[in-house]
Amino acid sequence: MASTTNASSSNARNNSMVCCSSSSGLPQPITTPRRWGSLPPYMDWRLWGNLPDDLVERVLAWLPIPSFFRLRSVSRRWRSIMYSKGFMEMCADVPPKGLFFLKVARCRCRMLAAYYPSGNKWLNIPIGFLPSQVSVPAASSKGLMCFIATQYTDGYSVLLVCNPLTRCWKALPPMTTRRYPFVVALVTDRKLSAYKVIVAGDYNSFDNRRTTEVYDSVTSTWKQSGPLPREEEITKNIVACNGYLFCLSRGPGNGLLAYSLQQEIWIKVRTGRMPGYSKFRHLVECNGRIIIVGKALRRQVLGLYIWHLDPPTMKWKELAKMPQPLSEQFFRTQSECFFCSALGDQIFISRFFCDIGLLYNISHDTWQWIPDCPKIANPFILTLEPGFDAVY
């Protein structure tokens, strides 16, 4: 063991850093005494402690995503580097390093359960930096998330946009109509360092049921746009693809709707017959393709299928089927509902209050069990590509 008579400054130099998780979920630095003589020469602190900032930034920019959430707790110097403009610009030039699938509750939460496919593990991302009245996670895009907060004074909602990596957040100005939006979508443009928030429908007001509003981060203002078609009722399942927002409609029409982000109008997309049961149908986007994940009955056997919309014919074509042994195990409990989301070529599927999940890779046509899923009633599956996206 190191001598206890050393000065505190010497102890600080002669300790190696180890990270552990605190009760708040943030990794906290702890120290383990170690003699410098027992370390190889290339670990000498006098070598690494005096590296110029630009070289440190280049090294840190290539760290895997989970390490970014621990940077701020290593040292004050690294914390200041993490928020520097030069470091953020350097990270923007580094190829994307990974993605997360978030399994969150549709209620007030202070922690995000995040599955990291590249490491095949779950991580906790704390969001305690947000105001206490923030309630429901509503949408995500790239490295940003949108939350709904309820005002204590009148009960109506306001929206907040935050970056869980940088822990920066912004409360958006009031919408043009007082409402609790039924659908919220977030679209991020990293090239322009901008984003838009689109809201449609209203839980409480019949008058606002078909209105649509758009917030533009460039102008920092809301404006009303084209209303929803009168004969259509939308679902909360909405995805962005190739300049449009797509969502499933419910009721007699039971089809596909699209919202043009450029023209700011809703249109009804004419496709072939919608596949699967309407009650168990989810819309996702994979590498520019619109995909439906749903249940269907084949030869008196109920299974989980994946269909994609074929642009030339505008018909739904079967892409994959969950193997029957997997399907029987996945749906072994009484609840028939499932929840899913997609990013890149991967689709994450989970269930109501269930500790297992599945990851389907479209490119490799493979199914993978995801153990230790958080048990959440009525979960909301979102995606996150951590980055230094600005909220202002």
Secondary structure, 3 states (H helix, E strand, C coil): CCCCCCCHHHHHHCEEEEEEECCCCCEEEEEEECCHHHCCHHHCHHHHCCCCHHHHHHHHHCCCHHHHHHHCCCCHHHHHHHCCHHHHHHHHCCCCCCCEEEEECCCCCCEEEEEECCCCEEEEEECCCCCCCEEEEEEEECCEEEEEEECCCCCCEEEEEEECCCCEEEECCCCCCCCCCCEEEEEEECCCCEEEEEEECCCCCCCCCCCEEEEECCCCEEEEECCCCCCCEEEEEEEEECCEEEEEEECCCCCEEEEECCCCCEEEECCCCCCCCHHHEEEEEECCEEEEEEEEEECCEEEEEEEEEECCCCEEEEEEECCHHHHHHHCCCCCCCEEEEEECCEEEEEECCCCCEEEEECCCCEEEEECCCCCCCCCEEEEECCCCCCCC
